Amino acid sequence: MTYSSSIAASRRGYVRRNQNSVRFSASARALGPISNTIVLIVLACLVGLLYLTQVTRTNGYGYTINSLQQEQSQLKDKKASLEVEAARLQSLNRVADSHTAKNLVSVAPSGVLNQ
């Protein structure tokens, strides 16, 4: 026996004369019906867990978007009220500085009516 065949024989256990040193197993191992069911249940649970995490994340973004939309509407209302107030304050200056207002004659009270 050569060195390589002696090492190969020691790995297989024992070798007899005129016997194949390679054994082929005729039956392949397969999962049984209970194992298949358990594996399918575990996979379904994992898919459900992934779905729930995605839905939860999406809902979190929805709350953020809703709060930003509320803030946007409040800021639009505030802008509109500030525009109205700015127009009101500017109108007093425009009227006082207008050509027509400068040409008006001031009138002093001439007297009091008695009845």
VMD Tcl script that builds the backbone (N, CA, C; Angstrom):
set m [mol new atoms 345]
animate dup $m
set s [atomselect $m all]
$s set {name element resname resid chain x y z} {
  {N N MET 1 A 0.839 -1.162 0.000}
  {CA C MET 1 A 0.000 0.000 0.000}
  {C C MET 1 A 0.887 1.230 0.000}
  {N N THR 2 A 0.456 2.202 -0.784}
  {CA C THR 2 A 1.244 3.420 -0.848}
  {C C THR 2 A 0.826 4.342 0.280}
  {N N TYR 3 A 1.575 5.400 0.396}
  {CA C TYR 3 A 1.304 6.338 1.480}
  {C C TYR 3 A -0.068 6.988 1.330}
  {N N SER 4 A -0.428 7.406 0.107}
  {CA C SER 4 A -1.703 8.079 -0.093}
  {C C SER 4 A -2.870 7.131 0.102}
  {N N SER 5 A -2.725 5.875 -0.322}
  {CA C SER 5 A -3.827 4.946 -0.123}
  {C C SER 5 A -3.970 4.553 1.331}
  {N N SER 6 A -2.891 4.552 2.071}
  {CA C SER 6 A -3.001 4.233 3.496}
  {C C SER 6 A -3.691 5.355 4.254}
  {N N ILE 7 A -3.453 6.598 3.847}
  {CA C ILE 7 A -4.141 7.734 4.497}
  {C C ILE 7 A -5.610 7.712 4.141}
  {N N ALA 8 A -5.920 7.430 2.879}
  {CA C ALA 8 A -7.313 7.359 2.456}
  {C C ALA 8 A -8.016 6.222 3.164}
  {N N ALA 9 A -7.335 5.094 3.374}
  {CA C ALA 9 A -7.946 3.962 4.064}
  {C C ALA 9 A -8.182 4.286 5.520}
  {N N SER 10 A -7.302 5.069 6.113}
  {CA C SER 10 A -7.482 5.397 7.523}
  {C C SER 10 A -8.666 6.342 7.718}
  {N N ARG 11 A -8.964 7.109 6.720}
  {CA C ARG 11 A -10.108 8.012 6.830}
  {C C ARG 11 A -11.423 7.257 6.697}
  {N N ARG 12 A -11.460 6.203 5.907}
  {CA C ARG 12 A -12.686 5.458 5.693}
  {C C ARG 12 A -12.915 4.431 6.791}
  {N N GLY 13 A -11.987 4.165 7.534}
  {CA C GLY 13 A -12.150 3.164 8.582}
  {C C GLY 13 A -11.373 1.908 8.232}
  {N N TYR 14 A -11.934 1.034 7.475}
  {CA C TYR 14 A -11.235 -0.194 7.076}
  {C C TYR 14 A -11.494 -0.471 5.611}
  {N N VAL 15 A -10.550 -1.160 4.979}
  {CA C VAL 15 A -10.664 -1.526 3.570}
  {C C VAL 15 A -10.292 -2.996 3.459}
  {N N ARG 16 A -11.157 -3.753 2.774}
  {CA C ARG 16 A -10.841 -5.152 2.523}
  {C C ARG 16 A -10.326 -5.309 1.114}
  {N N ARG 17 A -9.764 -6.412 0.870}
  {CA C ARG 17 A -9.205 -6.686 -0.441}
  {C C ARG 17 A -10.314 -6.885 -1.462}
  {N N ASN 18 A -10.103 -6.375 -2.682}
  {CA C ASN 18 A -11.050 -6.445 -3.788}
  {C C ASN 18 A -12.395 -5.790 -3.453}
  {N N GLN 19 A -12.350 -4.714 -2.780}
  {CA C GLN 19 A -13.579 -3.997 -2.419}
  {C C GLN 19 A -13.421 -2.539 -2.844}
  {N N ASN 20 A -14.495 -1.965 -3.372}
  {CA C ASN 20 A -14.434 -0.556 -3.745}
  {C C ASN 20 A -14.209 0.285 -2.500}
  {N N SER 21 A -13.359 1.258 -2.652}
  {CA C SER 21 A -13.094 2.123 -1.508}
  {C C SER 21 A -14.068 3.294 -1.429}
  {N N VAL 22 A -14.922 3.448 -2.453}
  {CA C VAL 22 A -15.911 4.524 -2.471}
  {C C VAL 22 A -17.293 3.919 -2.308}
  {N N ARG 23 A -18.027 4.444 -1.392}
  {CA C ARG 23 A -19.388 3.959 -1.172}
  {C C ARG 23 A -20.374 5.022 -1.606}
  {N N PHE 24 A -21.393 4.587 -2.284}
  {CA C PHE 24 A -22.456 5.492 -2.709}
  {C C PHE 24 A -23.700 5.151 -1.913}
  {N N SER 25 A -24.318 6.177 -1.366}
  {CA C SER 25 A -25.549 5.924 -0.620}
  {C C SER 25 A -26.717 5.969 -1.612}
  {N N ALA 26 A -27.569 5.005 -1.536}
  {CA C ALA 26 A -28.684 4.891 -2.468}
  {C C ALA 26 A -29.818 5.830 -2.093}
  {N N SER 27 A -29.989 6.103 -0.838}
  {CA C SER 27 A -31.113 6.951 -0.423}
  {C C SER 27 A -30.615 8.353 -0.081}
  {N N ALA 28 A -31.301 9.343 -0.593}
  {CA C ALA 28 A -30.973 10.727 -0.287}
  {C C ALA 28 A -31.828 11.175 0.886}
  {N N ARG 29 A -31.245 11.987 1.697}
  {CA C ARG 29 A -31.999 12.459 2.858}
  {C C ARG 29 A -32.984 13.537 2.419}
  {N N ALA 30 A -34.194 13.497 2.947}
  {CA C ALA 30 A -35.237 14.476 2.638}
  {C C ALA 30 A -35.950 14.832 3.928}
  {N N LEU 31 A -36.523 16.008 3.916}
  {CA C LEU 31 A -37.289 16.443 5.081}
  {C C LEU 31 A -38.642 15.749 5.080}
  {N N GLY 32 A -39.097 15.450 6.258}
  {CA C GLY 32 A -40.401 14.820 6.385}
  {C C GLY 32 A -41.514 15.856 6.332}
  {N N PRO 33 A -42.761 15.418 6.366}
  {CA C PRO 33 A -43.889 16.353 6.272}
  {C C PRO 33 A -43.976 17.297 7.473}
  {N N ILE 34 A -43.607 16.830 8.639}
  {CA C ILE 34 A -43.670 17.696 9.829}
  {C C ILE 34 A -42.579 18.764 9.742}
  {N N SER 35 A -41.395 18.367 9.318}
  {CA C SER 35 A -40.303 19.332 9.176}
  {C C SER 35 A -40.632 20.363 8.107}
  {N N ASN 36 A -41.225 19.923 7.011}
  {CA C ASN 36 A -41.637 20.869 5.967}
  {C C ASN 36 A -42.654 21.868 6.493}
  {N N THR 37 A -43.592 21.392 7.280}
  {CA C THR 37 A -44.616 22.275 7.850}
  {C C THR 37 A -43.987 23.297 8.786}
  {N N ILE 38 A -43.069 22.839 9.611}
  {CA C ILE 38 A -42.407 23.750 10.557}
  {C C ILE 38 A -41.595 24.797 9.808}
  {N N VAL 39 A -40.878 24.378 8.776}
  {CA C VAL 39 A -40.082 25.332 7.990}
  {C C VAL 39 A -40.995 26.353 7.313}
  {N N LEU 40 A -42.122 25.922 6.775}
  {CA C LEU 40 A -43.057 26.844 6.137}
  {C C LEU 40 A -43.659 27.832 7.131}
  {N N ILE 41 A -43.960 27.347 8.334}
  {CA C ILE 41 A -44.510 28.238 9.365}
  {C C ILE 41 A -43.480 29.286 9.765}
  {N N VAL 42 A -42.232 28.869 9.920}
  {CA C VAL 42 A -41.174 29.819 10.287}
  {C C VAL 42 A -40.977 30.852 9.180}
  {N N LEU 43 A -40.979 30.413 7.938}
  {CA C LEU 43 A -40.839 31.354 6.816}
  {C C LEU 43 A -42.016 32.325 6.750}
  {N N ALA 44 A -43.223 31.831 6.985}
  {CA C ALA 44 A -44.398 32.706 6.991}
  {C C ALA 44 A -44.293 33.739 8.111}
  {N N CYS 45 A -43.803 33.317 9.272}
  {CA C CYS 45 A -43.621 34.262 10.385}
  {C C CYS 45 A -42.593 35.330 10.029}
  {N N LEU 46 A -41.514 34.949 9.381}
  {CA C LEU 46 A -40.497 35.929 8.984}
  {C C LEU 46 A -41.037 36.919 7.958}
  {N N VAL 47 A -41.800 36.431 6.997}
  {CA C VAL 47 A -42.392 37.329 6.005}
  {C C VAL 47 A -43.386 38.270 6.680}
  {N N GLY 48 A -44.171 37.758 7.613}
  {CA C GLY 48 A -45.102 38.606 8.358}
  {C C GLY 48 A -44.389 39.664 9.176}
  {N N LEU 49 A -43.277 39.295 9.783}
  {CA C LEU 49 A -42.493 40.239 10.563}
  {C C LEU 49 A -41.924 41.341 9.674}
  {N N LEU 50 A -41.422 40.970 8.505}
  {CA C LEU 50 A -40.916 41.971 7.571}
  {C C LEU 50 A -42.034 42.911 7.128}
  {N N TYR 51 A -43.209 42.353 6.871}
  {CA C TYR 51 A -44.353 43.179 6.467}
  {C C TYR 51 A -44.727 44.175 7.574}
  {N N LEU 52 A -44.773 43.699 8.803}
  {CA C LEU 52 A -45.138 44.580 9.913}
  {C C LEU 52 A -44.117 45.691 10.115}
  {N N THR 53 A -42.833 45.391 9.971}
  {CA C THR 53 A -41.833 46.449 10.130}
  {C C THR 53 A -41.971 47.501 9.036}
  {N N GLN 54 A -42.274 47.075 7.817}
  {CA C GLN 54 A -42.441 48.040 6.734}
  {C C GLN 54 A -43.682 48.899 6.950}
  {N N VAL 55 A -44.773 48.299 7.397}
  {CA C VAL 55 A -46.004 49.055 7.642}
  {C C VAL 55 A -45.799 50.039 8.782}
  {N N THR 56 A -45.119 49.615 9.821}
  {CA C THR 56 A -44.863 50.497 10.957}
  {C C THR 56 A -43.998 51.676 10.529}
  {N N ARG 57 A -42.989 51.409 9.718}
  {CA C ARG 57 A -42.118 52.481 9.239}
  {C C ARG 57 A -42.909 53.454 8.370}
  {N N THR 58 A -43.785 52.936 7.529}
  {CA C THR 58 A -44.600 53.789 6.668}
  {C C THR 58 A -45.555 54.642 7.505}
  {N N ASN 59 A -46.139 54.063 8.546}
  {CA C ASN 59 A -47.027 54.834 9.418}
  {C C ASN 59 A -46.260 55.938 10.132}
  {N N GLY 60 A -45.045 55.657 10.534}
  {CA C GLY 60 A -44.223 56.690 11.169}
  {C C GLY 60 A -43.979 57.848 10.233}
  {N N TYR 61 A -43.705 57.561 8.967}
  {CA C TYR 61 A -43.533 58.629 7.992}
  {C C TYR 61 A -44.842 59.381 7.784}
  {N N GLY 62 A -45.969 58.675 7.856}
  {CA C GLY 62 A -47.269 59.322 7.697}
  {C C GLY 62 A -47.525 60.341 8.792}
  {N N TYR 63 A -47.160 59.998 10.049}
  {CA C TYR 63 A -47.334 60.946 11.148}
  {C C TYR 63 A -46.453 62.169 10.950}
  {N N THR 64 A -45.245 61.966 10.470}
  {CA C THR 64 A -44.343 63.089 10.222}
  {C C THR 64 A -44.897 63.989 9.134}
  {N N ILE 65 A -45.399 63.400 8.067}
  {CA C ILE 65 A -45.963 64.181 6.963}
  {C C ILE 65 A -47.194 64.952 7.437}
  {N N ASN 66 A -48.032 64.317 8.252}
  {CA C ASN 66 A -49.241 64.981 8.753}
  {C C ASN 66 A -48.872 66.189 9.615}
  {N N SER 67 A -47.895 66.045 10.488}
  {CA C SER 67 A -47.513 67.183 11.338}
  {C C SER 67 A -46.907 68.306 10.505}
  {N N LEU 68 A -46.136 67.960 9.466}
  {CA C LEU 68 A -45.573 68.995 8.601}
  {C C LEU 68 A -46.655 69.703 7.795}
  {N N GLN 69 A -47.685 68.973 7.372}
  {CA C GLN 69 A -48.782 69.605 6.643}
  {C C GLN 69 A -49.566 70.552 7.550}
  {N N GLN 70 A -49.769 70.176 8.807}
  {CA C GLN 70 A -50.454 71.061 9.737}
  {C C GLN 70 A -49.639 72.331 9.967}
  {N N GLU 71 A -48.332 72.166 10.127}
  {CA C GLU 71 A -47.471 73.328 10.316}
  {C C GLU 71 A -47.502 74.233 9.078}
  {N N GLN 72 A -47.537 73.632 7.898}
  {CA C GLN 72 A -47.597 74.399 6.659}
  {C C GLN 72 A -48.893 75.208 6.585}
  {N N SER 73 A -50.010 74.598 6.943}
  {CA C SER 73 A -51.281 75.326 6.887}
  {C C SER 73 A -51.306 76.471 7.905}
  {N N GLN 74 A -50.721 76.252 9.091}
  {CA C GLN 74 A -50.658 77.324 10.083}
  {C C GLN 74 A -49.793 78.477 9.576}
  {N N LEU 75 A -48.683 78.144 8.934}
  {CA C LEU 75 A -47.811 79.196 8.414}
  {C C LEU 75 A -48.470 79.951 7.265}
  {N N LYS 76 A -49.270 79.263 6.435}
  {CA C LYS 76 A -49.992 79.945 5.363}
  {C C LYS 76 A -51.022 80.918 5.936}
  {N N ASP 77 A -51.728 80.491 6.993}
  {CA C ASP 77 A -52.706 81.376 7.631}
  {C C ASP 77 A -52.013 82.605 8.226}
  {N N LYS 78 A -50.887 82.379 8.865}
  {CA C LYS 78 A -50.149 83.486 9.474}
  {C C LYS 78 A -49.648 84.445 8.395}
  {N N LYS 79 A -49.178 83.907 7.279}
  {CA C LYS 79 A -48.715 84.751 6.167}
  {C C LYS 79 A -49.851 85.598 5.624}
  {N N ALA 80 A -51.027 84.992 5.460}
  {CA C ALA 80 A -52.178 85.737 4.946}
  {C C ALA 80 A -52.568 86.866 5.890}
  {N N SER 81 A -52.577 86.605 7.188}
  {CA C SER 81 A -52.938 87.662 8.144}
  {C C SER 81 A -51.881 88.764 8.174}
  {N N LEU 82 A -50.610 88.395 8.027}
  {CA C LEU 82 A -49.559 89.419 7.991}
  {C C LEU 82 A -49.635 90.259 6.719}
  {N N GLU 83 A -50.014 89.648 5.604}
  {CA C GLU 83 A -50.186 90.414 4.371}
  {C C GLU 83 A -51.320 91.419 4.503}
  {N N VAL 84 A -52.424 91.020 5.133}
  {CA C VAL 84 A -53.558 91.925 5.338}
  {C C VAL 84 A -53.146 93.074 6.247}
  {N N GLU 85 A -52.430 92.775 7.316}
  {CA C GLU 85 A -52.012 93.825 8.243}
  {C C GLU 85 A -51.010 94.778 7.578}
  {N N ALA 86 A -50.088 94.217 6.769}
  {CA C ALA 86 A -49.126 95.073 6.069}
  {C C ALA 86 A -49.846 95.984 5.086}
  {N N ALA 87 A -50.836 95.481 4.375}
  {CA C ALA 87 A -51.602 96.311 3.436}
  {C C ALA 87 A -52.355 97.407 4.184}
  {N N ARG 88 A -52.912 97.075 5.352}
  {CA C ARG 88 A -53.644 98.077 6.143}
  {C C ARG 88 A -52.707 99.182 6.618}
  {N N LEU 89 A -51.516 98.799 7.102}
  {CA C LEU 89 A -50.580 99.801 7.592}
  {C C LEU 89 A -50.009 100.652 6.459}
  {N N GLN 90 A -49.798 100.045 5.306}
  {CA C GLN 90 A -49.277 100.809 4.175}
  {C C GLN 90 A -50.334 101.734 3.588}
  {N N SER 91 A -51.599 101.360 3.716}
  {CA C SER 91 A -52.656 102.197 3.134}
  {C C SER 91 A -52.755 103.541 3.854}
  {N N LEU 92 A -52.529 103.574 5.167}
  {CA C LEU 92 A -52.579 104.839 5.894}
  {C C LEU 92 A -51.482 105.773 5.402}
  {N N ASN 93 A -50.297 105.257 5.185}
  {CA C ASN 93 A -49.200 106.098 4.680}
  {C C ASN 93 A -49.474 106.556 3.251}
  {N N ARG 94 A -50.029 105.676 2.439}
  {CA C ARG 94 A -50.328 106.044 1.050}
  {C C ARG 94 A -51.382 107.151 0.980}
  {N N VAL 95 A -52.399 107.029 1.815}
  {CA C VAL 95 A -53.451 108.052 1.812}
  {C C VAL 95 A -52.885 109.378 2.295}
  {N N ALA 96 A -52.066 109.349 3.327}
  {CA C ALA 96 A -51.504 110.603 3.857}
  {C C ALA 96 A -50.546 111.239 2.861}
  {N N ASP 97 A -49.827 110.437 2.086}
  {CA C ASP 97 A -48.854 110.973 1.134}
  {C C ASP 97 A -49.436 111.211 -0.257}
  {N N SER 98 A -50.688 110.919 -0.465}
  {CA C SER 98 A -51.261 111.048 -1.812}
  {C C SER 98 A -51.444 112.521 -2.193}
  {N N HIS 99 A -51.475 112.792 -3.483}
  {CA C HIS 99 A -51.639 114.150 -4.016}
  {C C HIS 99 A -52.998 114.735 -3.630}
  {N N THR 100 A -54.014 113.902 -3.641}
  {CA C THR 100 A -55.360 114.354 -3.298}
  {C C THR 100 A -55.440 114.764 -1.834}
  {N N ALA 101 A -54.820 114.003 -0.950}
  {CA C ALA 101 A -54.872 114.328 0.474}
  {C C ALA 101 A -54.090 115.596 0.771}
  {N N LYS 102 A -53.046 115.872 0.017}
  {CA C LYS 102 A -52.273 117.096 0.253}
  {C C LYS 102 A -53.034 118.333 -0.222}
  {N N ASN 103 A -53.910 118.183 -1.190}
  {CA C ASN 103 A -54.674 119.318 -1.707}
  {C C ASN 103 A -55.932 119.615 -0.894}
  {N N LEU 104 A -56.247 118.808 0.077}
  {CA C LEU 104 A -57.433 119.062 0.894}
  {C C LEU 104 A -57.205 120.279 1.796}
  {N N VAL 105 A -58.281 120.997 2.029}
  {CA C VAL 105 A -58.214 122.188 2.892}
  {C C VAL 105 A -58.754 121.793 4.260}
  {N N SER 106 A -58.024 122.166 5.281}
  {CA C SER 106 A -58.517 121.857 6.622}
  {C C SER 106 A -59.543 122.901 7.024}
  {N N VAL 107 A -60.565 122.438 7.675}
  {CA C VAL 107 A -61.680 123.292 8.053}
  {C C VAL 107 A -61.736 123.367 9.570}
  {N N ALA 108 A -61.862 124.619 10.065}
  {CA C ALA 108 A -61.996 124.814 11.491}
  {C C ALA 108 A -63.492 124.885 11.832}
  {N N PRO 109 A -63.863 124.386 12.976}
  {CA C PRO 109 A -65.278 124.466 13.320}
  {C C PRO 109 A -65.722 125.928 13.451}
  {N N SER 110 A -66.830 126.264 12.826}
  {CA C SER 110 A -67.294 127.645 12.797}
  {C C SER 110 A -68.198 127.971 13.985}
  {N N GLY 111 A -68.762 126.980 14.569}
  {CA C GLY 111 A -69.623 127.281 15.699}
  {C C GLY 111 A -70.377 126.035 16.108}
  {N N VAL 112 A -71.228 126.218 17.115}
  {CA C VAL 112 A -71.986 125.115 17.651}
  {C C VAL 112 A -73.464 125.425 17.416}
  {N N LEU 113 A -74.214 124.435 17.002}
  {CA C LEU 113 A -75.647 124.600 16.769}
  {C C LEU 113 A -76.389 124.434 18.080}
  {N N ASN 114 A -77.284 125.348 18.308}
  {CA C ASN 114 A -78.113 125.256 19.494}
  {C C ASN 114 A -79.542 124.955 19.063}
  {N N GLN 115 A -80.206 124.120 19.747}
  {CA C GLN 115 A -81.579 123.789 19.392}
  {C C GLN 115 A -82.552 124.270 20.404}
}
mol reanalyze $m
mol bondsrecalc $m
mol representation Tube
mol addrep $m
